[in-house]
């Protein structure tokens, strides 16, 4: 139980990658607060967490400063100071550049990038952070046509990670995970065209990843074994990006 006594907060923690990370951290003994945005699945996730540890669900929009403060207040009231922050909340928007409205671009940046900034700033202001783990994407490195807002937000998260790692060292370790194509509600082969599926499977491992494969990396980065690692972006991506 490498995370026994730790408190973790996972944004976008009700389903998909966030849910898998929440359950994995709970399985290592952490008490877990998940943030969600009006998602009924949150209660089922909390029930699963409570079967092995302790958990609460808090509804919040991570792009809103006041709601981020209230999110941390709620986690602290239940469990005490948050030690581990997983910035996972994100939205996906796909549209050609010329058809992308400024409001659509702004919303993706607000949730994906501004939300990560606000949550990181809040945990550091409260003075107990040990680990910040940001969920980026291989597309933040590769880029992809018709996804200008999403790829820009994820590239920004990688840059944010490197800057925070330098600024907050040695007290806070900050790393990112850049998943490849992961089978979740948001990116399910069942809802993709044959062309999209072929594009996502064009990797050396030629398959979709599973949320639990991202969660195992998050557990490692949150735990004591990763104490000499900061400012890194780990590609759990089937080989889509190789450093």
QUINORUR-V166807 format. One record per pair of residues at least 24 apart in sequence whose C-alpha atoms are under 10 Angstrom apart, sorted by the first residue. I is the first residue (numbers start at 1). J is the second residue. D is the distance in Angstrom with one decimal. If there is no record, write none. Layout:
I&J&D  I&J&D
This chain:
1&25&9.4  1&26&9.2  1&27&7.5  1&28&4.4  1&29&5.2  1&30&8.3  1&223&9.7  2&27&9.4  2&28&5.6  2&29&6.9  2&30&8.5  2&219&9.0  2&220&9.5  2&222&9.1  2&223&6.2  2&224&7.1  2&225&9.1  3&27&8.7  3&28&5.3  3&29&5.1  3&30&5.1  3&31&8.8  3&84&9.8  3&219&8.7  3&222&7.9  3&223&6.4  3&224&8.3  4&28&6.5  4&29&4.2  4&30&5.3  4&31&8.1  4&53&9.5  4&223&10.0  5&29&6.9  5&30&6.1  5&31&7.4  5&79&9.7  5&83&9.5  6&30&4.9  6&31&6.4  6&32&8.6  6&79&9.2  6&80&9.4  6&81&8.9  6&82&7.6  6&83&6.1  6&84&7.5  6&130&9.7  6&222&9.7  6&223&9.8  7&31&4.9  7&32&5.9  7&33&7.8  7&54&9.5  7&55&9.6  7&75&8.5  7&76&8.9  7&79&6.8  7&80&7.4  7&81&6.9  7&82&4.9  7&83&5.3  7&84&6.3  7&85&8.8  7&129&9.8  8&32&4.9  8&33&6.2  8&34&8.4  8&55&9.5  8&75&8.8  8&79&9.4  8&81&9.1  8&82&5.8  8&83&6.0  8&84&4.5  8&85&5.8  8&86&7.5  8&129&9.8  8&131&9.3  8&132&9.8  8&222&9.1  9&33&4.7  9&34&5.7  9&35&7.5  9&55&9.7  9&56&9.6  9&57&9.8  9&71&9.2  9&72&8.3  9&75&7.6  9&82&6.7  9&83&8.1  9&84&6.3  9&85&5.0  9&86&6.2  9&87&8.4  9&88&9.9  9&119&9.7  9&123&9.7  9&132&9.8  10&34&4.9  10&35&6.2  10&36&9.0  10&57&9.7  10&84&8.4  10&85&6.1  10&86&4.7  10&87&6.3  10&88&6.6  10&89&8.1  10&133&9.5  11&35&4.6  11&36&6.6  11&37&9.3  11&57&9.9  11&58&9.4  11&59&9.7  11&60&8.9  11&61&9.4  11&62&7.7  11&71&9.6  11&85&8.2  11&86&6.4  11&87&5.5  11&88&5.2  11&89&4.9  11&90&8.7  11&115&9.1  11&116&9.0  11&119&8.8  12&36&5.1  12&37&7.5  12&39&9.4  12&42&9.4  12&59&9.7  12&60&9.5  12&61&9.6  12&62&9.0  12&86&9.0  12&87&7.9  12&88&5.5  12&89&4.0  12&90&7.0  12&91&9.6  13&37&9.6  13&39&9.8  13&41&9.6  13&42&7.6  13&45&8.2  13&46&9.5  13&57&8.5  13&58&9.8  13&86&9.0  13&87&9.4  13&88&7.3  13&89&7.4  14&38&9.8  14&39&7.0  14&40&8.4  14&41&5.9  14&42&4.4  14&43&7.9  14&44&8.2  14&45&5.9  14&46&8.1  14&57&8.1  14&58&10.0  14&89&9.7  15&39&8.7  15&40&9.9  15&41&6.8  15&42&7.3  15&44&9.5  15&45&7.4  15&184&8.1  15&185&8.0  15&186&9.7  15&211&9.5  16&88&10.0  16&182&8.9  16&183&8.1  16&184&5.1  16&185&6.6  16&186&7.9  16&187&9.4  16&210&8.9  16&211&6.2  16&212&9.1  17&88&7.8  17&89&9.5  17&135&9.2  17&179&9.5  17&182&8.2  17&183&9.0  17&184&7.3  17&185&9.7  17&210&8.2  17&211&4.7  17&212&7.3  17&213&9.0  17&214&6.9  17&215&7.0  18&45&10.0  18&86&8.3  18&87&8.9  18&88&6.1  18&89&7.7  18&135&9.4  18&211&8.1  18&212&9.7  18&214&9.2  18&215&8.1  19&45&6.7  19&46&9.2  19&48&9.7  19&49&9.3  19&88&9.8  19&211&8.2  19&212&9.1  19&215&8.8  20&45&9.3  20&210&9.2  20&211&5.8  20&212&5.5  20&213&8.7  20&214&7.9  20&215&5.7  20&216&8.9  20&218&9.8  21&86&8.5  21&88&9.4  21&211&7.8  21&212&7.2  21&213&9.3  21&214&7.4  21&215&4.4  21&216&7.6  21&217&9.0  21&218&6.7  21&219&7.5  22&46&9.0  22&48&9.6  22&49&7.4  22&55&9.0  22&86&9.1  22&215&8.0  22&218&9.6  22&219&9.5  23&48&7.3  23&49&5.7  23&50&9.4  23&51&9.8  23&52&8.5  23&53&9.0  23&55&9.7  23&212&9.2  23&215&8.5  24&49&9.0  24&52&10.0  24&212&7.9  24&214&10.0  24&215&6.2  24&216&7.2  24&217&10.0  24&218&8.4  24&219&6.7  25&49&9.1  25&53&9.2  25&84&9.8  25&215&8.2  25&216&9.0  25&218&8.2  25&219&6.1  25&220&9.7  25&222&8.4  25&223&9.4  26&50&8.4  26&51&9.2  26&52&6.5  26&53&5.5  26&54&7.4  26&55&8.2  26&219&9.7  27&51&9.5  27&52&6.2  27&53&7.1  27&219&9.6  28&52&9.0  28&53&8.7  28&219&8.0  28&223&9.1  29&53&6.2  29&54&8.7  30&54&7.7  30&55&9.0  30&83&9.7  30&84&9.3  31&55&5.8  31&56&8.7  31&75&9.7  31&78&9.6  31&79&7.2  31&80&9.8  31&82&9.4  32&56&6.7  32&57&8.7  32&75&8.4  32&78&9.9  32&79&8.4  32&82&9.1  32&84&9.4  33&57&5.8  33&58&7.2  33&71&9.0  33&72&9.1  33&74&8.7  33&75&6.0  33&76&9.3  33&78&8.8  33&79&8.6  33&82&9.0  33&85&9.8  34&58&6.2  34&59&8.5  34&60&9.8  34&71&9.2  34&75&8.8  34&86&9.5  35&59&5.6  35&60&6.2  35&61&8.4  35&62&8.4  35&68&9.5  35&71&7.4  35&72&9.7  35&75&9.6  35&87&10.0  35&88&9.6  35&89&8.3  36&60&6.1  36&61&7.7  36&62&8.9  36&89&8.0  37&61&6.1  37&62&8.7  37&89&9.2  54&78&9.6  54&79&8.7  55&79&8.9  61&89&9.2  61&110&9.8  61&111&7.8  61&115&8.2  62&87&9.5  62&89&7.6  62&90&9.4  62&110&8.3  62&111&6.2  62&112&8.6  62&113&9.7  62&114&7.9  62&115&4.7  62&116&7.7  62&117&9.4  62&118&7.3  62&119&7.3  63&89&9.8  63&107&8.7  63&108&9.7  63&109&9.0  63&110&5.3  63&111&5.1  63&112&8.1  63&113&8.5  63&114&5.9  63&115&4.5  63&116&8.3  63&117&9.0  63&118&7.3  63&119&9.0  64&110&8.6  64&111&8.8  64&114&8.8  64&115&7.6  64&118&8.1  64&119&9.9  65&114&9.6  65&115&8.6  65&118&6.7  65&119&8.7  65&122&9.0  66&118&9.9  68&115&8.4  68&118&7.1  68&119&6.5  68&121&9.9  68&122&7.5  68&123&9.8  69&118&9.0  69&119&8.4  69&122&6.9  69&123&9.3  71&119&9.2  71&122&9.8  72&119&8.6  72&122&7.7  72&123&7.7  72&126&9.1  80&128&9.9  81&123&8.8  81&126&7.9  81&127&8.6  81&128&6.3  81&129&8.3  82&123&7.1  82&124&9.8  82&126&8.6  82&127&9.2  82&128&6.5  82&129&6.5  82&130&8.7  82&131&9.7  83&123&8.2  83&124&9.8  83&127&9.2  83&128&5.8  83&129&4.6  83&130&5.3  83&131&6.6  83&132&8.6  83&172&9.6  83&222&9.3  84&123&8.7  84&128&8.9  84&129&6.2  84&130&6.1  84&131&4.9  84&132&6.0  84&133&7.9  84&172&9.7  84&173&9.9  84&221&9.9  84&222&6.8  84&223&9.5  85&116&9.7  85&119&7.9  85&120&7.5  85&123&7.6  85&129&7.7  85&130&8.5  85&131&6.4  85&132&4.8  85&133&6.2  85&134&8.2  85&174&9.6  85&222&8.9  86&116&8.9  86&119&9.1  86&120&9.1  86&131&8.4  86&132&6.1  86&133&4.9  86&134&5.9  86&135&7.4  86&175&9.9  86&176&9.4  86&218&8.3  86&222&9.1  87&112&8.6  87&113&9.4  87&115&7.9  87&116&5.5  87&117&8.9  87&118&9.9  87&119&7.4  87&120&8.0  87&132&7.6  87&133&6.2  87&134&4.7  87&135&6.0  87&136&9.0  87&157&9.5  87&176&9.1  88&112&8.1  88&115&9.3  88&116&8.0  88&133&8.4  88&134&6.4  88&135&5.1  88&136&8.1  88&177&9.8  89&113&9.4  89&115&7.7  89&116&8.0  89&134&9.5  89&135&8.2  90&115&8.6  90&116&9.3  90&135&8.8  90&136&9.4  90&150&9.0  90&153&9.3  90&154&9.4  90&186&9.9  91&149&9.9  91&150&7.8  91&153&9.9  91&186&8.4  92&147&8.4  92&149&8.4  92&150&6.0  92&151&9.4  92&186&7.6  92&187&9.0  93&146&8.8  93&147&6.6  93&148&8.5  93&149&6.9  93&150&6.3  93&151&9.6  94&144&9.8  94&145&8.8  94&146&5.6  94&147&4.9  94&148&7.8  94&149&8.0  94&150&7.7  94&151&10.0  95&145&8.5  95&146&4.7  95&147&6.0  95&148&7.7  95&149&8.8  95&150&10.0  96&145&7.2  96&146&4.1  96&147&7.0  96&148&7.7  96&149&10.0  97&145&8.4  97&146&6.2  97&147&7.8  97&148&6.5  97&149&8.8  98&146&9.3  99&146&9.2  100&146&8.8  100&147&9.2  100&148&8.3  100&149&8.4  102&149&9.5  104&149&7.9  105&147&9.8  105&148&7.9  105&149&5.1  105&150&8.1  105&152&9.3  105&153&9.2  106&149&7.9  106&153&9.8  107&149&8.8  108&148&9.9  108&149&6.2  108&150&6.4  108&151&9.8  108&152&9.2  108&153&7.1  108&154&9.9  109&149&6.8  109&150&7.5  109&151&9.7  109&152&7.7  109&153&5.3  109&154&8.8  109&156&8.9  109&157&10.0  110&153&8.6  111&153&8.9  112&136&8.9  112&149&9.7  112&150&8.1  112&152&9.7  112&153&6.0  112&154&7.3  112&156&9.1  112&157&7.9  113&150&9.6  113&152&9.0  113&153&5.4  113&154&7.2  113&155&9.1  113&156&6.6  113&157&6.0  113&158&9.7  113&160&8.5  114&153&8.8  114&156&9.5  114&157&9.2  116&156&9.9  116&157&7.5  116&160&8.7  116&161&9.6  117&157&8.6  117&160&7.7  117&161&9.5  117&164&9.6  120&160&9.9  120&161&9.8  120&164&8.7  120&174&9.6  121&164&9.6  124&168&8.6  124&172&8.5  127&171&9.8  127&172&9.9  128&171&9.3  128&172&8.9  129&168&9.8  129&171&8.0  129&172&6.2  129&173&8.7  130&168&9.8  130&170&9.6  130&171&6.6  130&172&4.7  130&173&6.3  130&174&8.6  130&222&8.4  130&223&9.9  131&165&10.0  131&171&8.9  131&172&5.6  131&173&5.0  131&174&5.9  131&175&8.1  131&221&7.8  131&222&6.1  131&223&8.7  131&227&9.7  131&230&9.3  132&161&8.6  132&164&9.1  132&165&9.0  132&172&7.3  132&173&6.3  132&174&4.7  132&175&6.5  132&176&8.3  132&221&8.9  132&222&8.0  132&230&9.6  133&161&8.2  133&173&8.4  133&174&5.9  133&175&5.1  133&176&5.3  133&177&7.3  133&218&7.3  133&221&7.5  133&222&7.7  133&230&9.8  133&231&9.9  133&232&9.9  133&233&9.6  134&158&8.0  134&160&8.9  134&161&7.0  134&174&7.8  134&175&6.4  134&176&4.5  134&177&6.3  134&178&8.6  134&218&9.4  134&233&8.9  135&161&9.7  135&175&8.9  135&176&5.7  135&177&5.1  135&178&6.1  135&179&7.6  135&214&9.3  135&218&9.3  135&233&9.2  135&234&9.7  136&161&9.4  136&175&9.9  136&176&6.3  136&177&5.7  136&178&4.5  136&179&6.9  136&180&9.5  136&233&8.2  136&234&9.3  136&235&9.2  137&176&9.1  137&177&7.2  137&178&3.9  137&179&5.0  137&180&6.3  137&181&8.8  137&233&9.5  137&234&9.7  137&235&8.0  137&236&9.1  137&237&8.7  138&177&8.9  138&178&5.1  138&179&5.8  138&180&5.3  138&181&8.4  138&233&9.7  138&234&9.5  138&235&6.8  138&236&8.4  138&237&6.9  138&239&9.7  138&240&7.2  138&241&6.6  138&242&9.9  139&178&8.2  139&179&8.7  139&180&7.7  139&181&9.5  139&240&9.2  139&241&9.1  140&178&8.0  140&179&9.9  141&178&8.8  141&235&10.0  141&240&10.0  141&241&7.8  142&240&8.6  142&241&7.5  154&178&8.6  157&233&9.9  158&231&8.9  158&232&8.6  158&233&6.9  159&231&9.3  159&233&9.7  160&231&9.3  161&230&8.8  161&231&6.0  161&232&7.7  161&233&8.1  162&230&8.1  162&231&4.6  162&232&7.1  162&233&8.5  163&231&7.7  164&230&9.4  164&231&7.7  165&229&9.6  165&230&5.9  165&231&4.9  165&232&8.5  166&230&8.3  166&231&7.2  168&230&9.9  169&230&8.2  169&231&9.5  170&227&10.0  170&228&9.8  170&230&9.1  172&227&9.9  172&230&8.5  173&221&8.8  173&222&9.0  173&226&9.0  173&227&7.7  173&228&8.5  173&229&7.1  173&230&5.1  173&231&7.5  173&232&9.7  174&221&8.9  174&222&9.7  174&229&8.2  174&230&5.3  174&231&5.7  174&232&7.7  174&233&9.5  175&218&9.5  175&221&7.6  175&222&9.6  175&229&7.7  175&230&5.5  175&231&5.1  175&232&5.1  175&233&6.0  175&234&7.9  176&217&9.9  176&218&9.0  176&221&9.1  176&230&9.0  176&231&7.6  176&232&6.2  176&233&4.5  176&234&6.2  176&235&8.7  177&214&7.6  177&215&9.7  177&217&7.7  177&218&7.7  177&221&9.4  177&232&8.3  177&233&5.4  177&234&4.7  177&235&6.1  177&236&7.0  177&237&9.5  178&214&8.8  178&233&6.4  178&234&5.8  178&235&4.8  178&236&6.2  178&237&7.2  178&241&9.4  179&209&8.3  179&210&9.8  179&211&9.2  179&213&9.2  179&214&6.9  179&233&9.9  179&234&8.1  179&235&5.9  179&236&4.9  179&237&5.1  179&238&8.7  179&240&9.5  179&241&9.8  180&207&9.9  180&208&7.9  180&209&7.2  180&210&9.9  180&214&9.6  180&235&7.3  180&236&6.2  180&237&3.8  180&238&6.7  180&239&8.2  180&240&6.8  180&241&8.4  181&207&8.2  181&208&5.4  181&209&6.1  181&210&8.6  181&211&9.9  181&236&9.2  181&237&6.7  181&238&8.2  181&240&9.0  182&207&9.0  182&208&5.3  182&209&4.4  182&210&5.4  182&211&6.4  182&212&9.6  182&213&8.9  182&214&8.7  182&236&9.4  182&237&8.2  182&238&9.8  183&207&9.5  183&208&5.9  183&209&6.1  183&210&5.6  183&211&7.0  184&208&9.7  184&209&9.2  184&210&7.7  184&211&7.2  200&240&8.9  201&238&9.0  201&240&9.1  202&238&9.5  202&239&9.3  202&240&7.7  203&237&8.4  203&238&6.2  203&239&5.7  203&240&5.2  203&241&8.7  204&237&9.6  204&238&6.3  204&239&5.5  204&240&7.2  204&241&9.9  205&237&8.8  205&238&5.0  205&239&6.6  205&240&8.7  206&238&7.2  206&239&8.9  206&240&9.5  207&237&9.6  207&238&7.4  208&237&8.6  208&238&7.9  209&236&8.3  209&237&7.3  209&238&7.3  213&237&9.6
